[in-house]
Amino acid sequence: MAISPLMPVYPRCEVAPVRGEGAYLFDADGKKWLDFASGIAVNLLGHGHPHLTKAIQQQAATLMHTSNLYGSPQQLSVAERLIALTFADTLFFTNSGAEAVECAIKTARAYHYAGGNPEKFRLITFSNAFHGRTLATISATDQEKLRKGFEPLPDWFKVLPYNDLEAVKAALDPSIGGFLLEPVQGEGGIRPATPEFLNGLRALADAHDLMLVLDEVQTGVGRTGTLFAHEQYGVTPDIMAIAKGIGGGFPVGACLATEKAARGMVIGTHGSTYGGNPLAMAAINAVLDIVAEPEFLAQTRQTSERLRAALQQMIPNHDLFQEVRGLGLLLGVKLNGDSRAFVAHARSSHGLLTVAAGDNVVRILPPLNIGEAHIRECVDKLSAAAASFQPAEAV
Ligand SMILES: *Cc1c(COP(=O)(O)O)cnc(C)c1O
């Protein structure tokens, strides 16, 4: 048989970790990597964090799963906790980011349906967006590499240039029910929304009874230095999808909404077998115990400033590096060259894990609780990798 046991949709590399400790991963032979990828912005407390590990272990032994047909005191208390920390009045728990975005799209649709405007079914989304890999979420982007082979895709989205408010104004028509965007585009190349853009979308939504839907799957849960990125813009969404960091490594997500925005999500409109099971709730509680503390977020912002300054200092020493982008610890280094090849080189020759993004950007996504020594180690490894990088090197 020629096909691998795992459906070959990922180009697997030589890194095969079997154990993690803080900001490091180890393979079966004891080889060590500095993990500034964090499972793509997931392991925000690093690997093997004692508080998170213990919470999951204890809950696994107590009650792992029950059906959403029954009451869940665990879900209710975590929902109340997240609601107290955000703009939201209500939420739905999912198992992943794409599912959280799916629920957000359904919530926006149901809002207009319940209001007697089912024709407002379409959302405006933005060029180079990443919202997940389901059929609906790949329809919400113009990224060819995500859509190729799966067309025809539903015509539920109108994709416009990011940060172009005039284009949005010009595209409003009776089919538009709202906007769906990442406040900082992650996979698309660490591109923050401009304050004018996000505030402008909020104003348009208010003026035309449209839903502002934020995908904070990557930007959320402290990653940008505030609990959610939109806080830094002074803009609140109507609906928000979260996942990745919220479980610290346990697969869980949520779709949060205001009472008004959720008016169509009535009995029978949505569901999930696993969504919000007690084990996932224990993980969220443990993550929030740490990340939702103002001192932790202040520390994250300080760490971000130090890492950013160290990266900035390194830029002029290497022709390969162009600029530093991003917010908090969602940082990107823009290259004058192929970021995928460079990420592979830094990984295989210097033991540093980062993530490639669009626009030849290297994503730097460390755990939020790293220290000064990790910052120095990362910058030293990046510098060494830049010095030894052969641009033609195969990925
Ligand atoms: C990762 C990501 C998703 C998809 O999350 P999955 O858990 O992989 O389904 C959606 N939106 C954004 C912005 C992401 O970064």
The ligand as a Tripos MOL2 file, in Angstrom:
@<TRIPOS>MOLECULE
LIG
   15    15     1     0     0
SMALL
NO_CHARGES

@<TRIPOS>ATOM
      1 C1         -6.8650   28.0510   13.8440 C.3       1 LIG1
      2 C2         -7.9230   28.9940   13.4500 C.ar      1 LIG1
      3 C3         -9.2220   28.5530   13.1360 C.ar      1 LIG1
      4 C4         -9.5870   27.0970   13.0660 C.3       1 LIG1
      5 O1         -9.4590   26.4390   14.2830 O.3       1 LIG1
      6 P1         -9.4730   24.8180   14.2790 P.3       1 LIG1
      7 O2         -9.4530   24.4840   15.7480 O.co2     1 LIG1
      8 O3         -8.2640   24.3600   13.5370 O.co2     1 LIG1
      9 O4        -10.7200   24.3950   13.6190 O.co2     1 LIG1
     10 C5        -10.1720   29.5040   12.8320 C.ar      1 LIG1
     11 N1         -9.8730   30.8160   12.8330 N.ar      1 LIG1
     12 C6         -8.6420   31.2780   13.1200 C.ar      1 LIG1
     13 C7         -8.3840   32.7390   13.1240 C.3       1 LIG1
     14 C8         -7.6170   30.3850   13.4230 C.ar      1 LIG1
     15 O5         -6.3850   30.8410   13.6680 O.3       1 LIG1
@<TRIPOS>BOND
     1     1     2 1
     2     2     3 ar
     3     2    14 ar
     4     3     4 1
     5     3    10 ar
     6     4     5 1
     7     5     6 1
     8     6     7 2
     9     6     8 1
    10     6     9 1
    11    10    11 ar
    12    11    12 ar
    13    12    13 1
    14    12    14 ar
    15    14    15 1
@<TRIPOS>SUBSTRUCTURE
     1 LIG1         1 GROUP 0 **** ****
